[in-house]
Every structure is written in structure tokens, then in C-alpha cells.
Amino acid sequence: MNITDLLQSQLSGNVLETLSKQIGGANPQQTQVATSGIMNILLGAMAKNAATPEGASALSNALDRDHDGSVLDDVMGMFTGQAKPASEKALNGEAILGHVLGNRKDSAAKTISQVSGLDTSQVGSLMVQLAPVIMGALGKTKKENNMNPSDLSGMLGGILGNMKGGNQAKMDPKMAMLTAFLDKDGDGSIVDDVAGMGMSFLGRLFGKKR
């Protein structure tokens, strides 16, 4: 199972409904779109930071140290506070967002709000909850595929390139808004404090027509 499939399998069904309730009774479909938007924006920022050998090495070290993927053992339990991984840093969503987005966190929340229809406070809460899951999924993928720093950089760069250059980005106004955000300067620096750093991964916008 690749990281896309892994995240989509974890963030669906009852888990998605639980998240929707926790952020104030949001529409699950809006929560789903916001979830995918959060993944895209975090992925883009991290791909830029991991584009250098130093950044890729910092990400790899952070994954090995604090993000082994154990958060995925019971995602529902983590969201409800009934399960905790061995490392407290693995759950520090605020720190992850701070190192990934820097002072652009609020701007990211505003963009995702416009894309999903959720208000910015709901998006902010969702970002904090999802960041540890995304980081855990990356850590699990790295471990299972024995990826080195260069492999991580290549994977993330490839995902970002597909997202920004694919036909979906050109045709979907929502995707275009997200890629426009990623094209701006000012992403958070990966080298500030990698211990609590977070990573994102991706994906296609879930905006399925119903």
C-alpha cells in the first residue's frame, strides 16, 4: 500500500465523521475536501524544504526519531484521546504545523477554507489533528520501503510536480487555488527544529460529485 492509499484508508468512513463532529458538526464532504487540501499544502511546503540534501536529511532523521507510524495503529483512538503513541512529539500537531508552514499557517487555513466551505477555525482545528497522522504515514512508508533521504526527497518532489503540473490542477479551480498558494514564497524552514517537524502527504482533491 502506497502513502496515498494508506492515508485515504485511514481518513475515511467513521474517522471522517468523528473529525467532522469534533470541529463543530461540519458537513463530512466538506471535511473530506478540507482534509485533502491540508495534505496538498503541507506536502508542497515540505517538498520544497526537503529539496536540499540538508532538508531531506533533517526530515529523515525526524521520522526515524519520533514518527514511526504507530499513530496509525489506532487513528480513531488518537482522535478521541483513548490511544497515544510512545513519543509525545508524534502528537504535537501545533509544532508540526509551525515547522512546516511557519507564519503562513493562517494563510493556509484561509485558502483551505475557501476551497472546502469550512470556516477558518474549523480548518485550523483539522490541521492540528491531521498533521500527526500525515507525519506518521510518511514515517511508516519510509520504514516499510527502506527509504533514504534522497528517496524521500524524490518521492515528495514527484508528488508536488504531479499536483502542480497535472491536468486536474489546470481544470479544477479548487486545485488551482491550492497550487497558487504553494507558488508563493515564505514557507517554514525545515532546519529550525526538526524534532517536532511535520510532513504531509497528499493527494488528489476528494471533491467527488454526488
N, CA, C and O of each residue as an XYZ file, in Angstrom:
840
protein
N       0.850     -1.188      0.000
C       0.000      0.000      0.000
C       0.891      1.245      0.000
O       1.750      1.394      0.869
N       0.685      2.151     -0.987
C       1.488      3.366     -1.001
C       0.901      4.411     -0.054
O      -0.157      4.197      0.538
N       1.591      5.537      0.086
C       1.188      6.512      1.097
C      -0.170      7.138      0.788
O      -0.915      7.484      1.704
N      -0.492      7.282     -0.481
C      -1.805      7.813     -0.851
C      -2.902      6.884     -0.372
O      -3.850      7.312      0.286
N      -2.769      5.619     -0.704
C      -3.768      4.637     -0.291
C      -3.830      4.531      1.228
O      -4.907      4.398      1.810
N      -2.660      4.592      1.861
C      -2.591      4.475      3.315
C      -3.378      5.587      3.992
O      -4.166      5.327      4.901
N      -3.171      6.811      3.560
C      -3.880      7.939      4.175
C      -5.369      7.917      3.872
O      -6.188      8.187      4.751
N      -5.717      7.601      2.648
C      -7.124      7.567      2.290
C      -7.870      6.470      3.055
O      -9.045      6.630      3.386
N      -7.184      5.356      3.334
C      -7.826      4.280      4.084
C      -8.012      4.661      5.548
O      -8.942      4.191      6.203
N      -7.123      5.517      6.061
C      -7.194      5.921      7.460
C      -8.189      7.058      7.684
O      -8.829      7.128      8.734
N      -8.320      7.947      6.702
C      -9.111      9.162      6.878
C     -10.398      9.089      6.070
O     -10.631      9.902      5.176
N     -11.220      8.119      6.390
C     -12.496      7.939      5.698
C     -13.509      7.330      6.658
O     -13.176      7.022      7.803
N     -14.724      7.159      6.204
C     -15.747      6.480      6.993
C     -15.992      7.089      8.356
O     -16.212      8.294      8.479
N     -15.954      6.246      9.386
C     -16.245      6.694     10.749
C     -15.236      7.723     11.253
O     -15.590      8.618     12.021
N     -13.993      7.597     10.827
C     -12.972      8.562     11.251
C     -13.313      9.951     10.723
O     -13.198     10.941     11.446
N     -13.728     10.021      9.475
C     -14.089     11.300      8.877
C     -15.304     11.900      9.582
O     -15.360     13.108      9.812
N     -16.257     11.067      9.917
C     -17.445     11.545     10.626
C     -17.083     12.062     12.015
O     -17.621     13.071     12.471
N     -16.159     11.357     12.687
C     -15.712     11.798     14.009
C     -15.020     13.150     13.933
O     -15.276     14.029     14.756
N     -14.154     13.316     12.959
C     -13.473     14.592     12.774
C     -14.472     15.707     12.500
O     -14.333     16.814     13.020
N     -15.472     15.417     11.689
C     -16.487     16.420     11.367
C     -17.220     16.893     12.618
O     -17.505     18.081     12.769
N     -17.521     15.957     13.509
C     -18.201     16.316     14.756
C     -17.277     17.116     15.668
O     -17.711     18.069     16.314
N     -16.008     16.732     15.721
C     -15.070     17.385     16.628
C     -14.763     18.826     16.239
O     -14.395     19.628     17.098
N     -14.906     19.163     14.981
C     -14.640     20.538     14.569
C     -15.920     21.369     14.485
O     -15.942     22.435     13.870
N     -16.975     20.870     15.107
C     -18.193     21.668     15.217
C     -19.363     21.226     14.364
O     -20.190     22.044     13.960
N     -19.435     19.939     14.090
C     -20.571     19.428     13.323
C     -20.533     19.806     11.857
O     -21.558     20.154     11.271
N     -19.349     19.739     11.263
C     -19.189     20.097      9.856
C     -19.787     19.035      8.941
O     -19.980     17.886      9.337
N     -20.072     19.441      7.722
C     -20.519     18.503      6.702
C     -19.365     17.575      6.365
O     -18.285     18.060      6.028
N     -19.546     16.246      6.440
C     -18.444     15.306      6.179
C     -17.786     15.491      4.816
O     -16.576     15.308      4.678
N     -18.581     15.852      3.808
C     -17.983     16.037      2.484
C     -17.069     17.260      2.473
O     -16.022     17.250      1.825
N     -17.467     18.320      3.195
C     -16.603     19.490      3.297
C     -15.330     19.144      4.073
O     -14.239     19.603      3.735
N     -15.488     18.337      5.104
C     -14.327     17.903      5.883
C     -13.386     17.090      5.016
O     -12.167     17.205      5.141
N     -13.935     16.280      4.152
C     -13.126     15.452      3.259
C     -12.330     16.319      2.286
O     -11.146     16.069      2.057
N     -12.970     17.328      1.719
C     -12.282     18.236      0.798
C     -11.190     19.010      1.540
O     -10.086     19.180      1.024
N     -11.503     19.479      2.757
C     -10.514     20.208      3.560
C      -9.339     19.306      3.909
O      -8.190     19.749      3.905
N      -9.620     18.046      4.210
C      -8.566     17.090      4.544
C      -7.584     16.945      3.389
O      -6.370     16.958      3.592
N      -8.106     16.809      2.193
C      -7.235     16.676      1.034
C      -6.462     17.968      0.772
O      -5.295     17.929      0.382
N      -7.114     19.111      0.988
C      -6.437     20.389      0.815
C      -5.286     20.561      1.792
O      -4.221     21.055      1.425
N      -5.500     20.157      3.023
C      -4.450     20.231      4.042
C      -3.265     19.364      3.629
O      -2.113     19.780      3.754
N      -3.547     18.172      3.143
C      -2.475     17.287      2.706
C      -1.665     17.926      1.574
O      -0.436     17.873      1.572
N      -2.364     18.523      0.622
C      -1.679     19.144     -0.510
C      -0.764     20.274     -0.076
O       0.386     20.349     -0.507
N      -1.272     21.151      0.775
C      -0.487     22.308      1.187
C       0.714     21.899      2.039
O       1.815     22.418      1.856
N       0.502     20.980      2.958
C       1.626     20.529      3.772
C       2.662     19.804      2.918
O       3.866     19.982      3.097
N       2.182     18.996      2.000
C       3.088     18.301      1.088
C       3.940     19.271      0.299
O       5.152     19.092      0.182
N       3.307     20.300     -0.244
C       4.037     21.267     -1.056
C       5.125     21.975     -0.268
O       6.252     22.112     -0.741
N       4.788     22.425      0.934
C       5.772     23.121      1.764
C       6.933     22.201      2.134
O       8.093     22.609      2.098
N       6.612     20.957      2.489
C       7.658     20.021      2.886
C       8.514     19.586      1.698
O       9.719     19.383      1.844
N       7.903     19.444      0.537
C       8.671     19.069     -0.651
C       9.702     20.143     -0.974
O      10.825     19.831     -1.371
N       9.325     21.402     -0.806
C      10.280     22.491     -1.050
C      11.426     22.430     -0.046
O      12.593     22.568     -0.413
N      11.085     22.224      1.213
C      12.116     22.189      2.248
C      13.020     20.973      2.136
O      14.199     21.040      2.482
N      12.472     19.856      1.653
C      13.257     18.626      1.529
C      13.977     18.533      0.193
O      14.549     17.494     -0.135
N      13.951     19.617     -0.581
C      14.589     19.597     -1.892
C      16.105     19.671     -1.791
O      16.806     19.319     -2.740
N      16.624     20.128     -0.642
C      18.074     20.175     -0.440
C      18.518     18.933      0.324
O      17.716     18.341      1.047
N      19.769     18.528      0.182
C      20.263     17.372      0.938
C      20.119     17.558      2.444
O      19.786     16.616      3.164
N      20.374     18.789      2.922
C      20.258     19.054      4.355
C      18.820     18.906      4.826
O      18.561     18.315      5.874
N      17.893     19.441      4.054
C      16.488     19.358      4.427
C      15.974     17.934      4.393
O      15.230     17.515      5.280
N      16.369     17.187      3.370
C      15.932     15.799      3.260
C      16.483     14.961      4.409
O      15.795     14.088      4.936
N      17.733     15.235      4.793
C      18.333     14.513      5.906
C      17.630     14.838      7.221
O      17.414     13.955      8.051
N      17.276     16.102      7.403
C      16.571     16.508      8.621
C      15.221     15.816      8.714
O      14.835     15.352      9.787
N      14.505     15.742      7.612
C      13.212     15.066      7.589
C      13.379     13.587      7.911
O      12.633     13.035      8.720
N      14.356     12.950      7.278
C      14.594     11.532      7.509
C      14.907     11.255      8.976
O      14.402     10.290      9.549
N      15.735     12.094      9.579
C      16.088     11.922     10.987
C      14.885     12.103     11.897
O      14.721     11.364     12.867
N      14.047     13.079     11.590
C      12.857     13.326     12.407
C      11.901     12.140     12.351
O      11.313     11.758     13.363
N      11.752     11.568     11.173
C      10.882     10.398     11.029
C      11.408      9.225     11.848
O      10.647      8.548     12.539
N      12.708      8.993     11.764
C      13.311      7.876     12.495
C      13.176      8.067     14.004
O      12.982      7.103     14.745
N      13.278      9.299     14.444
C      13.300      9.574     15.873
C      11.909      9.576     16.516
O      11.711      8.982     17.576
N      10.957     10.240     15.879
C       9.682     10.487     16.550
C       8.429     10.055     15.795
O       7.330     10.140     16.342
N       8.567      9.599     14.567
C       7.368      9.327     13.765
C       7.482      7.969     13.071
O       7.713      7.888     11.865
N       7.316      6.912     13.859
C       7.491      5.556     13.328
C       6.218      4.976     12.714
O       6.218      3.839     12.241
N       5.148      5.744     12.720
C       3.896      5.266     12.146
C       2.955      4.637     13.140
O       1.871      4.193     12.761
N       3.338      4.585     14.418
C       2.472      3.951     15.426
C       1.159      4.707     15.633
O       0.196      4.139     16.147
N       1.112      5.982     15.236
C      -0.144      6.728     15.357
C      -1.234      6.113     14.485
O      -2.422      6.335     14.721
N      -0.830      5.345     13.484
C      -1.803      4.736     12.586
C      -2.382      3.437     13.136
O      -3.321      2.881     12.566
N      -1.821      2.957     14.241
C      -2.319      1.709     14.815
C      -3.761      1.847     15.294
O      -4.536      0.892     15.260
N      -4.106      3.058     15.743
C      -5.468      3.316     16.217
C      -5.765      4.794     16.017
O      -5.742      5.575     16.968
N      -6.044      5.174     14.768
C      -6.285      6.581     14.443
C      -7.518      7.108     15.168
O      -7.507      8.228     15.677
N      -8.565      6.319     15.216
C      -9.773      6.746     15.915
C      -9.476      6.989     17.387
O      -9.925      7.982     17.959
N      -8.726      6.091     17.997
C      -8.365      6.246     19.394
C      -7.530      7.488     19.633
O      -7.668      8.143     20.666
N      -6.662      7.818     18.681
C      -5.839      9.010     18.809
C      -6.702     10.265     18.763
O      -6.500     11.189     19.552
N      -7.660     10.304     17.847
C      -8.517     11.481     17.729
C      -9.436     11.651     18.947
O      -9.804     12.771     19.301
N      -9.796     10.545     19.573
C     -10.690     10.623     20.731
C      -9.935     10.651     22.052
O     -10.548     10.723     23.117
N      -8.596     10.594     21.988
C      -7.785     10.664     23.193
C      -7.650      9.354     23.940
O      -7.148      9.337     25.064
N      -8.083      8.259     23.345
C      -8.024      6.965     24.008
C      -6.760      6.177     23.691
O      -6.502      5.142     24.306
N      -5.975      6.658     22.738
C      -4.740      5.963     22.362
C      -3.639      6.986     22.147
O      -3.876      8.062     21.597
N      -2.439      6.645     22.582
C      -1.301      7.542     22.429
C      -0.068      6.746     22.002
O       0.173      5.652     22.512
N       0.714      7.296     21.066
C       1.953      6.623     20.668
C       3.017      6.801     21.732
O       2.835      7.562     22.682
N       4.119      6.102     21.573
C       5.189      6.159     22.571
C       5.796      7.554     22.683
O       6.154      7.984     23.780
N       5.915      8.258     21.577
C       6.518      9.583     21.568
C       5.454     10.673     21.613
O       4.567     10.715     20.761
N       5.544     11.553     22.606
C       4.601     12.668     22.696
C       4.775     13.620     21.513
O       3.814     14.255     21.079
N       5.998     13.718     20.992
C       6.242     14.613     19.869
C       5.460     14.181     18.631
O       5.151     14.993     17.759
N       5.148     12.886     18.571
C       4.406     12.386     17.419
C       3.000     12.960     17.358
O       2.370     12.944     16.301
N       2.500     13.471     18.487
C       1.144     14.018     18.540
C       1.102     15.539     18.531
O       0.017     16.120     18.554
N       2.242     16.192     18.497
C       2.286     17.642     18.606
C       1.987     18.302     17.262
O       2.887     18.748     16.551
N       0.698     18.349     16.938
C       0.286     18.919     15.660
C       0.638     20.379     15.507
O       0.994     20.815     14.412
N       0.549     21.147     16.578
C       0.888     22.572     16.511
C       2.352     22.756     16.114
O       2.665     23.597     15.270
N       3.246     21.976     16.716
C       4.670     22.093     16.392
C       4.935     21.675     14.951
O       5.718     22.311     14.245
N       4.280     20.608     14.525
C       4.446     20.145     13.152
C       4.059     21.252     12.176
O       4.798     21.544     11.236
N       2.905     21.863     12.400
C       2.441     22.926     11.500
C       3.371     24.126     11.533
O       3.621     24.758     10.507
N       3.880     24.437     12.716
C       4.784     25.568     12.835
C       6.047     25.395     12.015
O       6.514     26.343     11.384
N       6.600     24.197     12.018
C       7.839     23.953     11.285
C       7.595     23.757      9.793
O       8.481     24.025      8.982
N       6.416     23.297      9.429
C       6.118     23.101      8.013
C       5.726     24.416      7.341
O       6.218     24.735      6.258
N       4.843     25.174      7.982
C       4.276     26.362      7.356
C       4.809     27.683      7.895
O       4.611     28.726      7.272
N       5.479     27.656      9.040
C       5.980     28.897      9.607
C       4.838     29.874      9.870
O       3.804     29.495     10.420
N       5.031     31.138      9.472
C       3.996     32.151      9.707
C       2.893     32.150      8.660
O       2.064     33.059      8.614
N       2.891     31.118      7.820
C       1.860     31.029      6.779
C       0.711     30.101      7.165
O      -0.142     29.780      6.336
N       0.693     29.681      8.406
C      -0.359     28.770      8.847
C      -1.749     29.385      8.662
O      -2.650     28.731      8.138
N      -1.925     30.633      9.087
C      -3.234     31.274      8.966
C      -3.640     31.475      7.516
O      -4.809     31.330      7.159
N      -2.665     31.809      6.688
C      -2.938     31.987      5.266
C      -3.357     30.663      4.629
O      -4.248     30.622      3.780
N      -2.702     29.585      5.051
C      -3.066     28.264      4.544
C      -4.486     27.905      4.952
O      -5.259     27.390      4.143
N      -4.832     28.178      6.218
C      -6.177     27.871      6.699
C      -7.228     28.652      5.916
O      -8.305     28.132      5.622
N      -6.916     29.890      5.582
C      -7.858     30.714      4.817
C      -8.072     30.141      3.424
O      -9.200     30.082      2.933
N      -6.977     29.718      2.790
C      -7.084     29.138      1.452
C      -7.920     27.861      1.473
O      -8.784     27.667      0.618
N      -7.664     26.992      2.451
C      -8.403     25.733      2.548
C      -9.865     26.002      2.895
O     -10.750     25.267      2.457
N     -10.123     27.039      3.670
C     -11.499     27.424      3.985
C     -12.257     27.787      2.710
O     -13.406     27.385      2.523
N     -11.606     28.547      1.841
C     -12.239     28.945      0.588
C     -12.499     27.751     -0.316
O     -13.496     27.713     -1.037
N     -11.607     26.785     -0.273
C     -11.742     25.589     -1.105
C     -12.849     24.662     -0.597
O     -13.609     24.101     -1.386
N     -12.930     24.509      0.723
C     -13.815     23.492      1.308
C     -15.176     24.005      1.759
O     -16.144     23.246      1.788
N     -15.260     25.285      2.109
C     -16.509     25.814      2.653
C     -16.556     25.797      4.166
O     -17.493     26.338      4.754
N     -15.566     25.189      4.819
C     -15.472     25.233      6.273
C     -14.948     26.601      6.691
O     -14.268     27.263      5.907
N     -15.256     27.042      7.926
C     -14.680     28.309      8.360
C     -13.234     28.091      8.804
O     -12.805     26.956      9.010
N     -12.492     29.181      8.947
C     -11.057     29.064      9.203
C     -10.744     28.413     10.549
O      -9.731     27.726     10.686
N     -11.607     28.626     11.542
C     -11.354     27.995     12.844
C     -11.513     26.484     12.746
O     -10.759     25.740     13.374
N     -12.481     26.025     11.970
C     -12.651     24.591     11.762
C     -11.457     24.007     11.020
O     -10.968     22.932     11.366
N     -10.996     24.712     10.009
C      -9.839     24.255      9.251
C      -8.603     24.204     10.142
O      -7.825     23.253     10.070
N      -8.417     25.222     10.983
C      -7.267     25.241     11.881
C      -7.250     24.055     12.818
O      -6.204     23.446     13.045
N      -8.406     23.729     13.361
C      -8.513     22.576     14.254
C      -8.216     21.285     13.508
O      -7.548     20.396     14.035
N      -8.709     21.186     12.295
C      -8.488     19.989     11.481
C      -7.007     19.844     11.133
O      -6.476     18.733     11.130
N      -6.351     20.943     10.846
C      -4.928     20.909     10.525
C      -4.114     20.335     11.692
O      -3.221     19.511     11.492
N      -4.431     20.778     12.898
C      -3.710     20.310     14.082
C      -3.897     18.805     14.273
O      -2.954     18.102     14.637
N      -5.105     18.317     14.029
C      -5.384     16.900     14.236
C      -4.784     16.018     13.135
O      -4.368     14.890     13.396
N      -4.743     16.532     11.920
C      -4.270     15.715     10.805
C      -2.757     15.665     10.674
O      -2.218     14.673     10.182
N      -2.062     16.709     11.101
C      -0.611     16.758     10.920
C       0.109     15.523     11.483
O       0.980     14.981     10.802
N      -0.221     15.056     12.706
C       0.451     13.862     13.218
C       0.172     12.603     12.398
O       1.041     11.741     12.268
N      -1.030     12.494     11.850
C      -1.384     11.323     11.038
C      -0.584     11.322      9.743
O      -0.081     10.287      9.307
N      -0.478     12.494      9.139
C       0.272     12.610      7.897
C       1.747     12.290      8.126
O       2.367     11.574      7.339
N       2.293     12.822      9.203
C       3.690     12.538      9.529
C       3.892     11.052      9.818
O       4.888     10.460      9.401
N       2.948     10.462     10.530
C       3.037      9.042     10.829
C       2.974      8.184      9.584
O       3.673      7.176      9.480
N       2.131      8.584      8.634
C       2.020      7.832      7.385
C       3.324      7.895      6.596
O       3.740      6.913      5.981
N       3.964      9.066      6.622
C       5.236      9.187      5.928
C       6.300      8.332      6.599
O       7.096      7.676      5.928
N       6.307      8.344      7.933
C       7.271      7.529      8.657
C       7.088      6.049      8.388
O       8.059      5.310      8.227
N       5.843      5.626      8.342
C       5.550      4.212      8.072
C       5.976      3.823      6.664
O       6.538      2.749      6.451
N       5.704      4.702      5.703
C       6.088      4.438      4.321
C       7.604      4.368      4.175
O       8.131      3.507      3.471
N       8.296      5.280      4.846
C       9.765      5.293      4.801
C      10.328      3.991      5.349
O      11.217      3.386      4.750
N       9.804      3.568      6.491
C      10.317      2.366      7.143
C      10.049      1.116      6.319
O      10.933      0.278      6.140
N       8.836      0.998      5.824
C       8.464     -0.213      5.094
C       9.171     -0.327      3.748
O       9.361     -1.428      3.231
N       9.562      0.827      3.178
C      10.230      0.815      1.876
C      11.731      1.088      1.979
O      12.419      1.248      0.970
N      12.230      1.139      3.236
C      13.661      1.349      3.481
C      14.191      2.544      2.694
O      15.200      2.448      1.994
N      13.491      3.675      2.821
C      13.835      4.867      2.052
C      14.928      5.672      2.733
O      14.905      5.856      3.950
N      15.888      6.153      1.945
C      16.916      7.053      2.461
C      16.485      8.502      2.201
O      15.456      8.720      1.562
N      17.243      9.499      2.679
C      16.844     10.892      2.472
C      16.602     11.263      1.016
O      15.668     12.002      0.703
N      17.435     10.756      0.141
C      17.263     11.054     -1.279
C      15.963     10.471     -1.819
O      15.288     11.091     -2.639
N      15.619      9.268     -1.349
C      14.361      8.646     -1.771
C      13.167      9.494     -1.330
O      12.223      9.697     -2.093
N      13.222      9.985     -0.086
C      12.143     10.822      0.441
C      11.981     12.079     -0.396
O      10.870     12.442     -0.784
N      13.094     12.736     -0.669
C      13.064     13.961     -1.454
C      12.478     13.708     -2.840
O      11.669     14.490     -3.338
N      12.895     12.613     -3.449
C      12.396     12.289     -4.774
C      10.907     11.999     -4.785
O      10.189     12.440     -5.683
N      10.437     11.250     -3.779
C       9.015     10.929     -3.707
C       8.178     12.187     -3.539
O       7.190     12.384     -4.246
N       8.576     13.029     -2.607
C       7.807     14.243     -2.338
C       7.860     15.205     -3.520
O       6.860     15.836     -3.862
N       9.023     15.311     -4.134
C       9.143     16.185     -5.295
C       8.277     15.713     -6.449
O       7.685     16.520     -7.165
N       8.207     14.408     -6.623
C       7.388     13.865     -7.691
C       5.911     14.119     -7.476
O       5.180     14.444     -8.412
N       5.476     13.968     -6.225
C       4.072     14.228     -5.896
C       3.731     15.688     -6.131
O       2.682     16.005     -6.693
N       4.622     16.580     -5.698
C       4.387     18.010     -5.885
C       4.345     18.366     -7.363
O       3.501     19.149     -7.798
N       5.256     17.789     -8.126
C       5.267     18.069     -9.555
C       3.995     17.624    -10.238
O       3.466     18.335    -11.093
N       3.495     16.449     -9.870
C       2.251     15.955    -10.453
C       1.072     16.832    -10.070
O       0.179     17.078    -10.881
N       1.074     17.305     -8.822
C      -0.033     18.118     -8.345
C      -0.087     19.457     -9.063
O      -1.164     19.930     -9.429
N       1.078     20.067     -9.264
C       1.121     21.394     -9.861
C       1.039     21.367    -11.379
O       0.595     22.332    -12.001
N       1.472     20.253    -11.978
C       1.533     20.219    -13.425
C       0.464     19.390    -14.102
O       0.334     19.411    -15.325
N      -0.309     18.651    -13.297
C      -1.313     17.763    -13.878
C      -2.516     18.481    -14.438
O      -2.739     19.659    -14.157
N      -3.277     17.777    -15.219
C      -4.468     18.352    -15.821
C      -5.495     18.768    -14.786
O      -6.248     19.718    -14.997
N      -5.527     18.050    -13.655
C      -6.511     18.374    -12.635
C      -6.275     19.778    -12.098
O      -7.228     20.522    -11.863
N      -5.002     20.148    -11.902
C      -4.690     21.479    -11.395
C      -5.133     22.556    -12.378
O      -5.512     23.657    -11.977
N      -5.083     22.230    -13.664
C      -5.459     23.200    -14.682
C      -6.973     23.329    -14.813
O      -7.480     24.401    -15.142
N      -7.686     22.254    -14.558
C      -9.123     22.254    -14.778
C      -9.933     22.542    -13.529
O     -11.023     23.108    -13.624
N      -9.435     22.172    -12.368
C     -10.183     22.295    -11.131
C      -9.829     23.608    -10.432
O      -8.691     23.778     -9.992
N     -10.780     24.541    -10.321
C     -10.493     25.827     -9.673
C     -10.008     25.661     -8.239
O      -9.187     26.449     -7.771
N     -10.501     24.653     -7.539
C     -10.085     24.418     -6.157
C      -8.615     24.017     -6.110
O      -7.851     24.530     -5.292
N      -8.226     23.108     -6.983
C      -6.832     22.692     -7.024
C      -5.944     23.858     -7.439
O      -4.824     23.994     -6.946
N      -6.432     24.688     -8.332
C      -5.659     25.844     -8.778
C      -5.384     26.797     -7.623
O      -4.302     27.380     -7.549
N      -6.357     26.964     -6.712
C      -6.158     27.826     -5.545
C      -5.055     27.278     -4.643
O      -4.236     28.036     -4.123
N      -5.039     25.976     -4.465
C      -4.023     25.361     -3.610
C      -2.635     25.472     -4.224
O      -1.672     25.783     -3.524
N      -2.524     25.225     -5.511
C      -1.216     25.310     -6.149
C      -0.732     26.756     -6.197
O       0.472     27.004     -6.133
N      -1.653     27.715     -6.309
C      -1.266     29.129     -6.285
C      -0.669     29.484     -4.928
O       0.298     30.242     -4.851
N      -1.239     28.938     -3.862
C      -0.699     29.174     -2.530
C       0.719     28.619     -2.441
O       1.606     29.260     -1.879
N       0.927     27.446     -2.988
C       2.238     26.799     -2.919
C       3.293     27.545     -3.729
O       4.486     27.423     -3.450
N       2.870     28.309     -4.720
C       3.823     29.033     -5.556
C       4.354     30.288     -4.875
O       5.323     30.886     -5.345
N       3.732     30.688     -3.779
C       4.181     31.885     -3.070
C       5.431     31.566     -2.255
O       5.671     30.413     -1.893
N       6.221     32.594     -1.971
C       7.419     32.423     -1.156
C       7.051     32.434      0.319
O       5.936     32.807      0.685
N       8.006     32.017      1.178
C       7.828     32.165      2.618
C       7.466     30.914      3.373
O       6.923     31.005      4.475
N       7.746     29.737      2.822
C       7.446     28.507      3.559
C       8.307     28.408      4.818
O       9.390     28.990      4.879
N       7.831     27.676      5.814
C       8.601     27.491      7.043
C       9.893     26.738      6.764
O       9.974     25.970      5.805
N      10.883     26.952      7.583
C      12.182     26.312      7.375
C      12.266     24.963      8.067
O      11.915     24.834      9.239
N      12.727     23.970      7.345
C      12.815     22.621      7.886
C      13.942     22.483      8.899
O      13.939     21.553      9.705
N      14.906     23.396      8.865
C      16.085     23.227      9.711
C      15.969     23.892     11.072
O      16.906     23.821     11.867
N      14.845     24.537     11.362
C      14.701     25.246     12.633
C      14.752     24.295     13.823
O      15.558     24.472     14.737
N      13.889     23.291     13.802
C      13.821     22.346     14.917
C      13.130     21.097     14.422
O      11.912     20.962     14.532
N      13.917     20.182     13.874
C      13.324     19.040     13.191
C      12.635     18.061     14.131
O      11.891     17.196     13.669
N      12.861     18.173     15.433
C      12.287     17.191     16.347
C      10.771     17.160     16.286
O      10.168     16.089     16.351
N      10.157     18.316     16.162
C       8.698     18.340     16.127
C       8.146     18.574     14.747
O       6.953     18.814     14.567
N       9.033     18.500     13.773
C       8.653     18.827     12.417
C       7.598     17.882     11.859
O       7.527     16.719     12.257
N       6.794     18.374     10.954
C       5.781     17.535     10.400
C       5.874     17.399      8.918
O       6.499     18.217      8.242
N       5.260     16.379      8.414
C       5.308     16.177      6.990
C       3.936     15.877      6.491
O       3.081     15.354      7.206
N       3.752     16.207      5.288
C       2.482     15.955      4.763
C       2.557     15.113      3.554
O       3.601     14.940      2.927
N       1.494     14.629      3.267
C       1.421     13.963      2.022
C       0.082     14.282      1.470
O      -0.777     14.735      2.227
N      -0.093     14.144      0.594
C      -1.035     14.420     -0.333
C      -2.383     14.287     -0.790
O      -3.269     14.013      0.019
N      -2.579     14.418     -1.758
C      -3.352     13.846     -2.675
C      -4.275     14.561     -3.481
O      -4.389     15.786     -3.451
N      -4.944     13.785     -4.211
C      -5.940     14.385     -5.091
C      -7.033     14.978     -4.225
O      -7.310     14.493     -3.128
N      -7.666     16.062     -4.747
C      -8.816     16.606     -4.028
C      -9.884     15.540     -4.034
O     -10.117     14.876     -5.043
N     -10.545     15.382     -2.873
C     -11.545     14.327     -2.786
C     -12.866     14.788     -3.367
O     -13.849     14.051     -3.294
N     -12.928     15.995     -3.949
C     -14.204     16.571     -4.343
C     -14.944     15.757     -5.370
O     -15.016     16.104     -6.548
N     -15.486     14.672     -4.891
C     -16.253     13.807     -5.804
C     -17.650     14.381     -5.993
O     -18.257     14.865     -5.038
N     -18.148     14.332     -7.181
C     -19.515     14.790     -7.425
C     -20.497     13.755     -6.917
O     -20.328     12.554     -7.129
N     -21.516     14.238     -6.249
C     -22.515     13.319     -5.701
C     -23.882     13.652     -6.247
O     -24.862     12.991     -5.904
